[in-house]
Amino acid sequence: MIDPAKWAAESLTLAKKDLYTSPIGNGPKPAGSSSYLITTVYYNKAVIDAKSRVALAGARLAKLLNENLK
């Protein structure tokens, strides 16, 4: 599938499912900070999702390059 709009929609759907959830938003804030406190579980899920999206982006880019540089 060569449709960047669909790729962005996939990422947004994944982010809404896994990352735009508590504690982001109305989650607890550490004292004296403007940042939100996140849990280890949340952080680990974010890392897994990010790595998988970067790997998929690399594969898609490689496919595009291979198809267009023949």
ChimeraX attribute file (.defattr): number of C-alpha atoms within 10 A of each C-alpha:
attribute: neighborCount
match mode: 1-to-1
recipient: residues
	/A:1	6
	/A:2	10
	/A:3	7
	/A:4	9
	/A:5	9
	/A:6	11
	/A:7	16
	/A:8	11
	/A:9	11
	/A:10	13
	/A:11	15
	/A:12	14
	/A:13	13
	/A:14	15
	/A:15	15
	/A:16	11
	/A:17	10
	/A:18	14
	/A:19	17
	/A:20	13
	/A:21	13
	/A:22	15
	/A:23	15
	/A:24	15
	/A:25	10
	/A:26	9
	/A:27	13
	/A:28	13
	/A:29	15
	/A:30	11
	/A:31	9
	/A:32	6
	/A:33	8
	/A:34	8
	/A:35	12
	/A:36	16
	/A:37	15
	/A:38	15
	/A:39	11
	/A:40	9
	/A:41	8
	/A:42	15
	/A:43	12
	/A:44	11
	/A:45	14
	/A:46	15
	/A:47	11
	/A:48	10
	/A:49	17
	/A:50	15
	/A:51	12
	/A:52	12
	/A:53	16
	/A:54	11
	/A:55	12
	/A:56	13
	/A:57	13
	/A:58	12
	/A:59	12
	/A:60	15
	/A:61	13
	/A:62	12
	/A:63	12
	/A:64	12
	/A:65	11
	/A:66	10
	/A:67	9
	/A:68	8
	/A:69	6
	/A:70	5
